Amino acid sequence: MTAVDDALAQARDGLRAAKRALAAEISAYPMPIAGCDAQYNHLLDRRQAVNRALALLDPPSEEK
């Protein structure tokens, strides 16, 4: 494994840990008032950003 591969693996691991932490925080969050809870919406935005970053690091495999 190269240094780049190691760095990418660490980035993936960190993003997956962040994804799990956000999922736990969102599931434990008290029921928000739809569209009015800025903190809840911020958590959802962060989750979306983490998912986008993971998608960039893990593009779909090509069919052979």
Backbone as CSV, one residue per row, in Angstrom:
resi,resn,N_x,N_y,N_z,CA_x,CA_y,CA_z,C_x,C_y,C_z
1,MET,0.841,-1.178,0.000,0.000,0.000,0.000,0.889,1.245,0.000
2,THR,0.515,2.230,-0.800,1.298,3.460,-0.877,0.824,4.445,0.187
3,ALA,1.570,5.519,0.325,1.200,6.559,1.285,-0.156,7.166,0.920
4,VAL,-0.423,7.292,-0.361,-1.713,7.829,-0.804,-2.841,6.872,-0.425
5,ASP,-2.626,5.587,-0.652,-3.634,4.595,-0.277,-3.899,4.635,1.224
6,ASP,-2.828,4.762,2.007,-2.977,4.850,3.462,-3.779,6.083,3.858
7,ALA,-3.474,7.213,3.221,-4.189,8.453,3.527,-5.660,8.346,3.148
8,LEU,-5.943,7.728,2.013,-7.332,7.552,1.596,-8.073,6.614,2.547
9,ALA,-7.408,5.563,2.984,-8.031,4.638,3.929,-8.334,5.338,5.251
10,GLN,-7.414,6.176,5.708,-7.654,6.934,6.935,-8.810,7.914,6.761
11,ALA,-8.872,8.547,5.600,-9.965,9.482,5.327,-11.300,8.752,5.324
12,ARG,-11.346,7.592,4.666,-12.581,6.791,4.645,-12.991,6.386,6.060
13,ASP,-12.019,5.916,6.838,-12.319,5.502,8.213,-12.854,6.669,9.035
14,GLY,-12.240,7.827,8.883,-12.691,9.005,9.617,-14.092,9.435,9.213
15,LEU,-14.356,9.404,7.916,-15.686,9.777,7.429,-16.744,8.771,7.868
16,ARG,-16.398,7.488,7.857,-17.355,6.478,8.320,-17.642,6.630,9.814
17,ALA,-16.623,6.984,10.582,-16.827,7.229,12.017,-17.709,8.459,12.221
18,ALA,-17.484,9.496,11.423,-18.315,10.696,11.511,-19.756,10.377,11.125
19,LYS,-19.924,9.538,10.121,-21.268,9.145,9.679,-22.007,8.411,10.797
20,ARG,-21.303,7.490,11.473,-21.922,6.765,12.593,-22.266,7.707,13.745
21,ALA,-21.364,8.631,14.055,-21.614,9.580,15.144,-22.797,10.481,14.824
22,LEU,-22.871,10.961,13.592,-24.004,11.804,13.194,-25.315,11.022,13.229
23,ALA,-25.285,9.782,12.778,-26.500,8.960,12.806,-26.983,8.779,14.238
24,ALA,-26.056,8.544,15.150,-26.434,8.380,16.558,-26.990,9.682,17.121
25,GLU,-26.353,10.804,16.782,-26.819,12.099,17.288,-28.195,12.443,16.723
26,ILE,-28.411,12.167,15.443,-29.705,12.456,14.823,-30.797,11.573,15.416
27,SER,-30.489,10.292,15.629,-31.517,9.393,16.162,-31.865,9.711,17.612
28,ALA,-30.927,10.295,18.352,-31.181,10.652,19.749,-31.780,12.046,19.897
29,TYR,-31.838,12.786,18.810,-32.318,14.170,18.862,-33.821,14.187,19.120
30,PRO,-34.293,15.084,20.008,-35.743,15.161,20.240,-36.467,15.569,18.953
31,MET,-37.683,15.130,18.822,-38.448,15.418,17.603,-38.463,16.918,17.316
32,PRO,-37.922,17.302,16.161,-37.904,18.727,15.805,-39.234,19.169,15.204
33,ILE,-39.433,20.467,15.198,-40.548,21.052,14.465,-40.070,21.161,13.023
34,ALA,-40.794,20.568,12.112,-40.352,20.474,10.722,-39.911,21.821,10.161
35,GLY,-38.669,21.859,9.683,-38.136,23.046,9.023,-37.789,24.203,9.926
36,CYS,-38.033,24.081,11.225,-37.815,25.215,12.122,-36.658,25.002,13.096
37,ASP,-36.090,23.835,13.140,-35.055,23.526,14.110,-33.692,23.619,13.427
38,ALA,-32.996,24.740,13.633,-31.734,24.999,12.939,-30.673,23.960,13.292
39,GLN,-30.584,23.542,14.547,-29.575,22.569,14.946,-29.814,21.222,14.250
40,TYR,-31.062,20.786,14.207,-31.387,19.523,13.538,-31.067,19.616,12.050
41,ASN,-31.439,20.716,11.432,-31.153,20.901,10.011,-29.648,20.921,9.758
42,HIS,-28.896,21.495,10.693,-27.434,21.512,10.578,-26.878,20.085,10.618
43,LEU,-27.413,19.249,11.504,-26.987,17.849,11.574,-27.268,17.129,10.256
44,LEU,-28.438,17.388,9.683,-28.785,16.766,8.402,-27.845,17.234,7.294
45,ASP,-27.493,18.514,7.305,-26.554,19.050,6.312,-25.177,18.404,6.459
46,ARG,-24.727,18.236,7.696,-23.428,17.604,7.940,-23.439,16.149,7.468
47,ARG,-24.541,15.443,7.719,-24.654,14.058,7.270,-24.569,13.990,5.747
48,GLN,-25.242,14.903,5.083,-25.210,14.934,3.622,-23.792,15.217,3.115
49,ALA,-23.081,16.122,3.770,-21.706,16.438,3.368,-20.789,15.231,3.543
50,VAL,-20.953,14.503,4.638,-20.146,13.305,4.870,-20.459,12.254,3.813
51,ASN,-21.734,12.071,3.501,-22.117,11.092,2.468,-21.543,11.461,1.102
52,ARG,-21.547,12.755,0.778,-20.967,13.199,-0.502,-19.465,12.938,-0.526
53,ALA,-18.785,13.226,0.582,-17.339,13.004,0.647,-17.017,11.523,0.506
54,LEU,-17.782,10.672,1.161,-17.563,9.229,1.026,-17.802,8.772,-0.409
55,ALA,-18.805,9.320,-1.054,-19.096,8.943,-2.437,-17.944,9.338,-3.357
56,LEU,-17.286,10.451,-3.068,-16.150,10.865,-3.883,-14.945,9.944,-3.672
57,LEU,-14.778,9.465,-2.440,-13.658,8.575,-2.149,-13.924,7.148,-2.605
58,ASP,-15.176,6.756,-2.649,-15.555,5.397,-3.017,-16.472,5.417,-4.231
59,PRO,-15.945,5.783,-5.411,-16.812,5.793,-6.592,-17.291,4.373,-6.895
60,PRO,-18.439,4.243,-7.541,-18.951,2.901,-7.845,-17.949,2.145,-8.711
61,SER,-17.841,0.860,-8.437,-16.901,0.052,-9.219,-17.455,-0.147,-10.624
62,GLU,-16.546,-0.195,-11.575,-16.966,-0.379,-12.970,-17.177,-1.857,-13.241
63,GLU,-18.181,-2.141,-14.020,-18.465,-3.516,-14.435,-17.409,-3.933,-15.459
64,LYS,-16.951,-5.163,-15.363,-15.954,-5.654,-16.324,-16.591,-6.559,-17.335
